[in-house]
Amino acid sequence: MDILAVKKKIKADPVQPVYFLYGDESFYIDQLGEYIVEQTVNPEMKDFNFSVLYGKEMDSASVLDALMRYPMMAPYQVIQLKEAHQMRNFSDLLSYIQKPMGTTVFIIEYKKSIDKRFKIFKTLSGLDTSYESSPVRDYQIAKWIGDYVKEQKWTIEANTTLLLAEYLGTDLQKIVNELDKVMLNKKDNTQITSDDIEKYVGISKEYNVFELQKAIGTGQRAQVAQIISMMMENEKENSPVMIISMLYAYFTKIYKMHFLRSATQKDQMKNLGVSHSFFLGEFQQATSVFSRHKCEAIIDILHEYDLKSKGFNYPSGGSGDLIKEMIYRIMS
């Protein structure tokens, strides 16, 4: 979702009878819902002509009753229905959706994917004021972080976006909370660095999965051993599943790079799924350390230890030793 374009469209003509915000990504739904309220609700009349309803607490009769009320000393009222996916008999609102009140702005926040075979969802999704909020995929998160920081008039180092993406996952609100924390506390300039992430977010700039990958890719066995030893002292932030999945993605890219030597930089970036040419050199370097056949063997090792980390043919506990054993085999 291009949130800025959507906001621009809303701002041009905010008073609409029905807004339908839906999808599996709640972050954008919350943002747009509040933005529509800002654009439509007169602060002086908020107590009289603005109501927030929660789907879990409402049924269709109660919602319809609120929608049919007339505004007090104003041309319209605003009704915001949050968590609409939890409402009983939501489909009973269809008749209102088909013929809404001209004196009500109805904001529906439905935090779930919909089945357009049902008439109410087909009708709602067909509105010009219907906006779907789809999840940002894991491979898109680093770019999303960069774009968000840019919107705030800040900058962020390319490797720092990857570090945040891996450790914070795809929870956009969590990412925004951590970035906002950095921007709120940092006073000397407007660039976010790995030092800032370590200071304010708590992710080590020296002992993390990306530094581990760099050391592996350049064949620095002693550095690899030191990094993995330090990482295993904080297994909460460096789970075996995360490390294995990251190394699997890393060696898959190295393997692909063997077949992309003669490709253009643009094609290499596209096939490897990297957002910046900065990262290509690392994979090119790693191909001189790990041959195609070695990459194939390592990917098999990672499959084996993925199963072990989940309890197959390996006793519970001792995950630190498990990862160290896996790294030893990779570097052998």
JOCOR-V992313 format. One record per run of one state. SS is the DSSP state (~ for helix, > for strand, _ for the rest). FROM is the first residue (numbers start at 0). LEN is the number of residues. If there is no record, write none. Layout:
SS,FROM,LEN / SS,FROM,LEN
//
This chain:
_,0,2 / ~,2,10 / _,12,5 / >,17,5 / _,22,3 / ~,25,15 / _,40,2 / ~,42,7 / >,49,5 / ~,54,3 / _,57,2 / ~,59,8 / _,67,9 / >,76,6 / _,82,1 / ~,83,3 / _,86,3 / ~,89,9 / _,98,5 / >,103,7 / _,110,8 / ~,118,7 / _,125,4 / >,129,3 / _,132,5 / ~,137,14 / _,151,3 / >,154,2 / _,156,1 / ~,157,11 / _,168,3 / ~,171,14 / _,185,5 / >,190,2 / _,192,1 / ~,193,8 / _,201,7 / ~,208,9 / _,217,3 / ~,220,14 / _,234,5 / ~,239,19 / _,258,6 / ~,264,8 / _,272,4 / ~,276,13 / _,289,2 / ~,291,18 / _,309,9 / ~,318,13 / _,331,1
//
